[in-house]
Amino acid sequence: MSKNSKVLNLKDKINGNEVDLSLCNLTEVPVRELALFTKATVVDLSCNNITSLPPEFCNLTHLVKVDLSKNQLTCLPDDLGNLTSLQHLDLYNNKLTVLPVSFSQLRSLKWCDLKDNPLEAELAKAAGDCLDEKQCKQCASKVLQHMRELQDEVDRAREKRLLKEKGLERKREVKQKDREAKEKEARKREKAEEKEKRRKEYNAQKAAIAAQEQQKKKNEEKKKKNGLAADKKAAEKTAPKPRRSLIGLVFKLLLLLLTGLAGVAAACRLTDLKKEAMCVPVNVAVDDGLSWAKEQEGVVRQLVQNLSSAAKEFLESTQASKN
């Protein structure tokens, strides 16, 4: 069946502000078609096979009276409370056990019939018997009151849940901040340890360089000290040599002089030169010397001995210095 035919058929069911869809063997509510007729505020859907109402049914806010008795409804949509104009609701002989919490928002509801439904105990107590007009009005009032209490409980539970979630969120935030703070502190500590490690390595390098410099300085001082000691020792070894050399030189010159004098004296005394004028004083001196020597024979002998001892010491010292 096309949409137009549905609309035409629905038009056939409309009488003033009422739409009679009872006994039509419906399994679902024609919500789209009902939405087109906002002046039809009374809808009779009784005696059908409807098991549930679609969520879009809650958009029919123009409805004032709805009859859903003698169907197979097991539940009502959660947003049923959006039907704020609804004053009369007949749910007799269905399979409802509970009502949606938003039922408490049906502020205009004056009449309600919930008998012959397998309602929960507390809801059944609030609904009552609904045997007459007065009881059905009481049913609407008491059920609304009961649903408001449930709404309050739901709101408190939701608020409690939200508070709990906020508390958990705050705890998670606190834990996150603590974790971030610990991680930050750990990174800071690692940086400090790394810096301290570099500082120790730097100080160790400086200490090693200083130790090398100090050792080098000590070695230089030791070398210098050893050099000075060696120079002093060499000076001590070599210092007497010039003195011995000088003595030897003087002694050699003296021997040479004596040898020369002896040669001159021998030439002037033993050769034909003795008659020469230059040899006369030499011969006189030799004669005087011989005379004096005879007179000083003991002194000469002592002098010869001293000269021999001196010559012997000189030779020994010269030999030792060569070795």
C-alpha positions in Angstrom: 0.0 0.0 0.0 1.4 3.4 -1.0 1.8 6.4 1.2 -1.0 8.3 -0.5 -3.4 5.4 -0.1 -2.5 5.3 3.6 -3.2 9.0 3.9 -6.5 8.6 2.2 -7.4 5.7 4.4 -6.4 7.7 7.5 -8.6 10.5 6.3 -11.5 8.1 6.1 -10.8 7.3 9.8 -10.9 10.9 11.0 -14.1 12.3 12.4 -13.6 15.9 13.7 -10.7 15.8 16.1 -10.8 12.0 16.5 -9.0 9.2 14.6 -10.5 5.8 15.0 -7.9 3.1 14.2 -9.4 0.4 16.5 -9.9 -3.2 15.3 -7.7 -2.5 12.3 -5.3 -5.5 13.0 -2.4 -3.0 13.3 1.0 -4.2 14.5 2.5 -0.7 14.5 1.3 2.8 14.9 1.2 4.9 11.7 3.2 7.8 13.3 4.1 9.6 10.1 0.4 9.8 9.0 -0.8 10.9 12.4 1.8 13.7 12.4 0.2 15.1 9.3 -3.1 15.7 11.1 -2.3 17.9 14.1 -5.9 18.7 14.6 -6.7 15.1 15.4 -6.0 15.2 19.1 -7.9 12.0 20.0 -6.5 8.6 18.7 -8.2 5.3 19.3 -5.7 2.4 18.7 -7.5 -0.2 20.8 -8.0 -3.8 19.9 -5.0 -4.3 17.7 -1.7 -6.3 17.8 0.7 -3.4 18.6 3.7 -4.7 20.7 5.6 -1.4 21.0 5.5 2.3 20.2 8.2 3.7 18.0 10.3 6.6 19.5 8.7 9.0 16.9 5.4 8.5 18.6 6.7 10.8 21.4 6.8 13.6 18.8 3.0 13.7 18.5 2.8 16.4 21.2 -0.7 17.5 19.9 -2.3 14.4 21.2 -4.7 14.9 24.1 -6.3 11.4 24.4 -4.9 8.0 23.4 -6.5 4.7 23.7 -4.1 1.7 23.5 -6.2 -0.8 25.4 -6.3 -4.4 24.4 -2.9 -4.6 22.6 0.3 -6.5 23.2 2.4 -3.6 24.5 5.4 -4.8 26.7 7.0 -1.4 27.1 6.6 2.3 26.3 9.2 4.6 24.7 11.6 6.3 27.1 10.6 9.8 25.9 6.8 9.3 26.5 7.0 12.3 28.9 7.3 14.6 25.8 3.5 14.2 25.3 2.9 17.2 27.6 -0.6 17.8 26.2 -1.8 14.2 27.0 -4.7 14.2 29.5 -6.2 10.7 28.9 -4.2 7.5 28.5 -5.8 4.1 28.4 -3.4 1.1 28.7 -5.9 -1.5 29.9 -5.2 -5.1 29.1 -1.6 -5.0 27.8 1.6 -6.7 29.0 3.3 -3.8 30.7 5.4 -4.4 33.8 7.0 -1.0 34.3 6.6 2.6 33.0 9.3 4.8 31.7 10.7 7.3 34.2 9.7 10.2 31.9 6.0 9.3 32.6 6.4 11.7 35.6 6.6 14.6 33.0 3.0 14.0 31.8 1.8 17.1 33.8 -1.5 17.3 32.0 -2.5 13.7 32.6 -5.9 13.5 34.4 -7.0 10.0 33.6 -5.2 6.6 33.3 -6.2 3.0 33.2 -3.5 0.3 33.9 -5.6 -2.6 35.1 -5.0 -6.1 33.6 -1.2 -5.5 33.2 1.5 -7.6 35.0 2.8 -4.5 36.8 5.5 -4.5 39.4 4.1 -4.5 43.0 4.7 -0.9 43.9 3.5 0.4 40.5 0.3 -1.8 40.8 -0.3 -0.5 44.3 -0.1 3.1 43.0 -2.3 2.3 40.0 -5.1 0.8 42.0 -8.1 -1.1 40.6 -9.3 1.5 38.0 -12.8 0.1 38.1 -14.5 3.5 37.6 -13.9 7.1 36.5 -12.9 8.2 39.9 -10.4 5.4 40.4 -8.9 6.0 37.0 -8.4 9.7 37.9 -6.8 8.6 41.2 -4.7 6.2 39.1 -3.3 9.0 37.0 -2.5 11.2 40.1 -0.9 8.4 42.1 1.0 6.9 39.3 2.4 10.4 38.4 3.4 10.8 42.1 5.0 7.3 42.1 6.9 8.1 38.9 8.0 11.4 40.2 9.5 9.6 43.2 11.2 7.2 40.9 12.3 10.2 38.8 13.8 11.7 41.9 15.5 8.5 42.8 16.8 8.2 39.3 18.0 11.8 39.4 19.7 11.3 42.7 21.3 8.1 41.4 22.4 9.9 38.3 23.7 12.8 40.4 25.4 10.3 42.7 26.8 8.6 39.6 27.9 11.9 38.1 29.5 12.9 41.4 31.2 9.5 41.6 32.4 9.9 38.1 33.6 13.4 38.8 35.3 12.1 41.9 36.9 9.3 39.9 37.8 11.8 37.3 39.4 14.1 39.9 41.2 11.1 41.4 42.4 10.2 37.9 43.5 13.8 37.4 45.3 13.8 40.8 47.0 10.5 39.9 47.8 11.9 36.5 49.3 15.0 38.0 51.1 13.0 40.6 52.5 10.7 37.9 53.5 13.7 35.8 55.1 15.4 38.8 57.0 12.2 39.6 58.1 11.8 36.0 59.1 15.5 36.0 61.0 15.0 39.3 62.6 11.8 37.9 63.7 13.7 34.7 65.0 16.5 36.9 66.9 14.0 39.1 68.3 12.3 36.1 69.4 15.6 34.6 71.0 16.5 38.0 72.7 13.1 38.2 74.0 13.5 34.6 75.2 17.0 35.4 76.9 15.8 38.6 78.5 12.9 36.6 79.8 15.4 34.0 81.1 17.6 36.8 82.9 14.7 38.4 84.4 13.7 35.1 85.5 17.3 34.5 87.0 17.6 38.0 88.7 14.2 37.4 90.2 15.4 34.1 91.4 18.6 35.8 92.9 16.7 38.7 94.6 14.3 36.2 96.0 17.3 34.3 97.1 19.0 37.5 98.7 15.7 38.7 100.5 15.4 35.4 101.7 19.0 35.6 102.8 18.5 39.2 104.6 15.3 38.3 106.2 17.1 35.3 107.3 19.9 37.6 108.7 17.5 40.1 110.5 15.6 37.4 111.9 18.9 36.1 112.9 20.0 39.6 114.5 16.6 40.3 116.3 16.7 36.9 117.4 20.2 37.7 118.5 19.2 41.2 120.3 16.1 39.8 121.9 18.3 37.2 123.1 20.8 39.8 124.4 17.9 41.9 126.1 16.4 38.9 127.6 19.8 38.0 128.7 20.3 41.6 130.2 16.8 41.7 131.9 17.4 38.3 133.1 20.7 39.6 134.4 19.0 42.7 136.2 16.4 40.6 137.6 18.9 38.1 138.4 21.8 40.4 141.7 20.3 41.8 142.9 19.5 38.3 143.8 23.0 37.4 145.7 23.3 40.6 147.6 20.1 40.0 148.2 21.2 36.4 149.5 24.5 37.6 151.8 22.9 40.1 153.0 20.5 37.4 153.6 23.4 35.0 155.6 25.3 37.6 157.5 22.2 38.5 158.2 21.6 34.8 159.3 25.2 34.3 161.5 24.9 37.3 163.1 21.7 36.0 163.5 23.3 32.6 165.1 26.3 34.2 167.4 24.2 36.3 168.2 22.1 33.3 169.0 25.2 31.3 171.1 26.6 34.1 172.9 23.3 34.5 173.5 23.3 30.7 174.8 26.8 30.7 177.0 26.1 33.7 178.4 22.9 32.1 179.0 24.7 28.8 180.8 27.6 30.5 182.9 25.2 32.7 183.7 22.3 30.5 184.0 23.8 27.1 186.2 26.5 25.5 183.5 29.0 26.4 184.8 29.3 29.9 187.2 31.9 28.7 184.4 34.0 27.3 183.4 37.1 29.2 179.8 35.9 29.5 180.9 32.7 31.2 183.1 34.3 33.8 180.2 35.3 36.1 178.7 31.9 35.5 181.8 30.1 36.6 182.2 32.4 39.6 178.6 31.7 40.5 179.1 27.9 40.1 182.2 28.0 42.2 180.5 30.0 44.8 177.6 27.6 44.6 179.7 24.5 45.0 181.5 26.1 47.9 178.2 26.9 49.5 176.9 23.5 48.7 179.8 21.8 50.4 179.1 24.0 53.3 175.4 23.2 53.1 175.6 19.6 52.2 173.1 18.5 54.8 170.6 21.1 53.7 171.1 20.1 50.1 170.5 16.5 50.9 167.3 17.5 52.7 166.2 19.6 49.8 166.9 16.8 47.4 164.8 14.5 49.5 162.0 17.0 49.6 162.2 17.4 45.8 162.2 13.7 45.3 159.1 13.3 47.6 157.3 16.1 45.8 158.2 14.6 42.4 156.9 11.2 43.6 153.6 12.6 44.9 153.2 14.5 41.6 153.6 11.4 39.6 151.2 9.4 41.8 148.5 12.1 41.6 148.9 12.3 37.8 148.6 8.6 37.5 145.5 8.5 39.7 143.8 11.3 37.7 144.4 9.4 34.5 142.8 6.2 35.9 
